[in-house]
Amino acid sequence: MCRWLAYTGPPLRIDSLLFQPQNSLIRQSLHATRGATTTNGDGFGLGWYGERGFPGVYRDILPAWHDANLRSLSEQIRSRLFFAHVRASSGTSTSRENCHPFRYGHALFMHNGQIGGYDRIRRDIENLIPADVYRHRTGTTDTEAFFLLAIGYGLLDDVPGAFARGIAAVREVMSSHGIEDPFRMTAALADGDRLYALRYASDENPPSLFFAEGGEIDVQGDSVRFTPGRGSVLVLSEPLDMHDGPWHEVPAGHVLETRGGVARVTPLP
């Protein structure tokens, strides 16, 4: 399973979260502590919002810890809203087109998890994607397929509702094929202003998901802290340090939404 993080708040240099903390995302790419797999070396990706109305994306198939360009870029880019992802493939090929995050217009999406029996129902899942949206599909992952079918269910207008409708549609296809393997996911969506995150599983074992919020992020030594106040939200697969600190677990079957730099967690419709 993959590891990811998403940040929204005052412009922040990306390397401060990717490389500096004790349990940084780059360390998680080698030694994840809460994932189904320890190593996440099947590619990586960054997505960030800058001065334009649509996000920039940088993805590659190298392991994140082995790409000097990733370190150099992240040391220079400051962003008020960005995604970072390290991939562990669940069966689809290791290619740049299959690395997260995925972009559709002004939206970014990334995911950790798996649709049970996807190799058996891939065609049926892809048939749920509207034709005008399907032409944007470039890879073969279940992540991109779910993103595009959710867009067809109104993801860019009603994020929690579209997540729920998309999950229900996938579960119906799985049931029609007699698939008993679970559907598990954490996912993040950004539209340039707001950040959403979802934690879901059809069984009792959802992937891990945490968040923290406060004023500004302060990385000192091996610790990640927030200054008093509001304005910054960090959502991630696992905490960036080994301290109790500011980390809160997102309950299974819930959606996190940020507005004005404040997180709100509600049940999935």
TAHUTA-V624879 format. One record per backbone hydrogen bond with DSSP energy under -0.5 kcal/mol. CO is the residue of the C=O (numbers start at 1). NH is the residue of the N-H. E is the energy in kcal/mol with one decimal. If there is no record, write none. Layout:
BEGIN
co:CO nh:NH e:E
co:CO nh:NH e:E
END
This chain:
BEGIN
co:3 nh:86 e:-2.8
co:4 nh:237 e:-2.5
co:5 nh:84 e:-2.2
co:6 nh:235 e:-2.8
co:7 nh:82 e:-1.9
co:8 nh:233 e:-2.8
co:12 nh:79 e:-2.2
co:13 nh:16 e:-1.5
co:14 nh:17 e:-1.7
co:14 nh:18 e:-1.8
co:15 nh:19 e:-2.3
co:15 nh:20 e:-1.4
co:17 nh:25 e:-1.1
co:18 nh:26 e:-2.1
co:21 nh:24 e:-1.4
co:24 nh:28 e:-2.4
co:25 nh:29 e:-1.4
co:26 nh:30 e:-0.6
co:27 nh:30 e:-1.3
co:27 nh:31 e:-3.3
co:28 nh:32 e:-0.8
co:29 nh:40 e:-3.1
co:38 nh:32 e:-2.7
co:43 nh:87 e:-2.6
co:44 nh:60 e:-1.8
co:45 nh:85 e:-2.2
co:46 nh:58 e:-2.4
co:47 nh:83 e:-3.4
co:48 nh:56 e:-2.9
co:49 nh:80 e:-0.7
co:49 nh:81 e:-0.5
co:56 nh:48 e:-2.2
co:58 nh:46 e:-2.8
co:60 nh:44 e:-2.2
co:63 nh:66 e:-2.0
co:64 nh:67 e:-1.1
co:66 nh:68 e:-0.7
co:67 nh:71 e:-1.2
co:68 nh:72 e:-2.2
co:69 nh:73 e:-2.9
co:70 nh:74 e:-2.4
co:71 nh:75 e:-1.6
co:72 nh:76 e:-0.7
co:73 nh:76 e:-1.3
co:73 nh:77 e:-2.2
co:74 nh:15 e:-2.2
co:77 nh:14 e:-2.1
co:79 nh:12 e:-2.2
co:80 nh:9 e:-2.3
co:81 nh:49 e:-2.1
co:82 nh:7 e:-2.5
co:83 nh:47 e:-2.1
co:84 nh:5 e:-2.3
co:85 nh:45 e:-2.1
co:86 nh:3 e:-2.1
co:87 nh:42 e:-3.0
co:92 nh:91 e:-0.5
co:93 nh:95 e:-1.1
co:95 nh:98 e:-1.0
co:96 nh:99 e:-1.2
co:102 nh:109 e:-2.0
co:104 nh:107 e:-2.2
co:107 nh:104 e:-2.2
co:108 nh:190 e:-2.0
co:109 nh:101 e:-0.6
co:109 nh:102 e:-3.2
co:110 nh:188 e:-2.3
co:112 nh:186 e:-2.2
co:114 nh:116 e:-0.7
co:114 nh:184 e:-2.1
co:115 nh:118 e:-1.4
co:117 nh:120 e:-1.7
co:117 nh:121 e:-1.1
co:118 nh:122 e:-1.2
co:121 nh:125 e:-2.6
co:122 nh:126 e:-2.7
co:123 nh:127 e:-1.7
co:125 nh:128 e:-1.5
co:126 nh:129 e:-1.5
co:130 nh:133 e:-1.1
co:130 nh:134 e:-2.8
co:131 nh:135 e:-1.1
co:133 nh:136 e:-2.1
co:134 nh:137 e:-2.4
co:141 nh:145 e:-1.6
co:142 nh:146 e:-2.7
co:143 nh:147 e:-2.5
co:144 nh:148 e:-2.4
co:145 nh:149 e:-2.5
co:146 nh:150 e:-2.5
co:147 nh:151 e:-1.7
co:148 nh:152 e:-1.5
co:149 nh:153 e:-0.9
co:150 nh:155 e:-1.7
co:151 nh:154 e:-1.7
co:154 nh:157 e:-1.9
co:154 nh:158 e:-3.1
co:158 nh:162 e:-2.7
co:159 nh:163 e:-2.6
co:160 nh:164 e:-2.3
co:161 nh:165 e:-2.6
co:162 nh:166 e:-2.8
co:163 nh:167 e:-2.6
co:164 nh:168 e:-2.4
co:165 nh:169 e:-2.1
co:166 nh:170 e:-2.2
co:167 nh:171 e:-2.8
co:168 nh:172 e:-2.0
co:169 nh:173 e:-1.9
co:170 nh:174 e:-2.7
co:171 nh:175 e:-2.6
co:172 nh:176 e:-2.2
co:173 nh:177 e:-1.1
co:174 nh:177 e:-0.6
co:174 nh:179 e:-2.6
co:175 nh:178 e:-1.5
co:178 nh:180 e:-0.5
co:182 nh:184 e:-0.6
co:183 nh:202 e:-1.9
co:184 nh:114 e:-2.1
co:185 nh:200 e:-2.9
co:186 nh:112 e:-2.6
co:187 nh:198 e:-2.5
co:188 nh:110 e:-1.8
co:189 nh:196 e:-3.0
co:190 nh:108 e:-2.1
co:194 nh:191 e:-1.7
co:195 nh:258 e:-2.1
co:196 nh:189 e:-2.2
co:197 nh:256 e:-3.2
co:198 nh:187 e:-1.9
co:199 nh:253 e:-1.9
co:199 nh:254 e:-1.0
co:200 nh:185 e:-2.9
co:209 nh:250 e:-2.4
co:210 nh:236 e:-2.6
co:211 nh:248 e:-2.5
co:212 nh:234 e:-2.8
co:214 nh:232 e:-2.7
co:216 nh:227 e:-2.8
co:218 nh:220 e:-0.7
co:218 nh:225 e:-2.5
co:220 nh:223 e:-2.2
co:222 nh:22 e:-0.5
co:223 nh:220 e:-1.9
co:225 nh:218 e:-3.6
co:227 nh:215 e:-3.2
co:232 nh:214 e:-1.9
co:233 nh:8 e:-2.1
co:234 nh:212 e:-2.1
co:235 nh:6 e:-3.0
co:236 nh:210 e:-2.9
co:240 nh:23 e:-3.4
co:244 nh:247 e:-1.0
co:248 nh:211 e:-2.5
co:251 nh:254 e:-0.9
co:253 nh:268 e:-3.1
co:254 nh:199 e:-1.9
co:255 nh:266 e:-2.6
co:256 nh:197 e:-2.2
co:257 nh:264 e:-2.4
co:259 nh:262 e:-1.1
co:261 nh:231 e:-1.5
co:262 nh:259 e:-2.2
co:264 nh:257 e:-2.7
co:266 nh:255 e:-3.2
END
